[in-house]
């Protein structure tokens, strides 16, 4: 699946997107896999309350299943103005 990173998440990981081969059942499982890769991922995902996630461009929760999902995007909360 494609994993996209936006704003400071992209800056910490150093990539705007990547294709990930995963066995993760939920977004939380995917985050656990990513955090185990390298320190930069661990840092980026250290505080999930500061992140939002979208599955196939629909806002979702971290406990959402990944079955059939093609794209996961991680980003900080957006504010209007």
QUINORWO-V799334 format. One record per pair of residues at least 4 apart in sequence whose ideal C-beta (glycine too) atoms are under 8 Angstrom apart, sorted by the first residue. I is the first residue (numbers start at 1). J is the second residue. If there is no record, write none. Layout:
<<I	J> <I	J>>
This chain:
<<1	19> <1	20> <1	22> <1	66> <1	69> <1	70> <1	71> <1	72> <2	17> <2	18> <2	19> <2	20> <2	70> <2	71> <2	72> <3	17> <3	18> <3	19> <3	20> <3	30> <3	34> <3	71> <3	72> <3	73> <3	74> <4	16> <4	17> <4	71> <4	72> <4	73> <4	74> <5	9> <5	10> <5	13> <5	15> <5	16> <5	17> <5	44> <5	73> <5	74> <5	75> <6	10> <6	16> <6	73> <6	74> <6	75> <6	76> <7	11> <7	75> <7	76> <8	12> <8	76> <9	13> <9	44> <9	51> <9	74> <9	75> <9	76> <10	14> <10	15> <10	16> <12	40> <12	43> <12	44> <13	40> <13	41> <13	44> <14	40> <20	30> <20	33> <20	34> <22	29> <22	30> <22	33> <22	66> <23	29> <23	33> <24	29> <24	30> <24	32> <24	33> <24	66> <25	29> <25	65> <25	66> <25	67> <26	30> <26	62> <26	63> <26	64> <26	65> <26	66> <27	31> <27	53> <27	55> <27	60> <27	61> <27	62> <27	63> <27	64> <27	66> <27	72> <28	32> <28	62> <28	63> <29	33> <29	66> <30	34> <30	66> <30	72> <31	35> <31	45> <31	48> <31	62> <32	36> <33	37> <34	41> <34	45> <35	41> <35	42> <35	45> <35	46> <36	41> <36	42> <37	41> <38	42> <39	43> <40	44> <41	45> <42	46> <44	74> <45	51> <45	74> <47	51> <48	62> <50	76> <50	77> <51	74> <51	75> <51	76> <52	59> <52	74> <52	75> <52	76> <52	77> <52	78> <53	59> <53	60> <53	61> <53	62> <53	64> <53	72> <53	73> <53	74> <53	75> <54	58> <54	59> <54	60> <54	71> <54	72> <54	73> <54	75> <55	60> <55	64> <55	66> <55	69> <55	71> <55	72> <56	69> <56	70> <56	71> <57	71> <57	73> <60	64> <65	69> <66	72>>
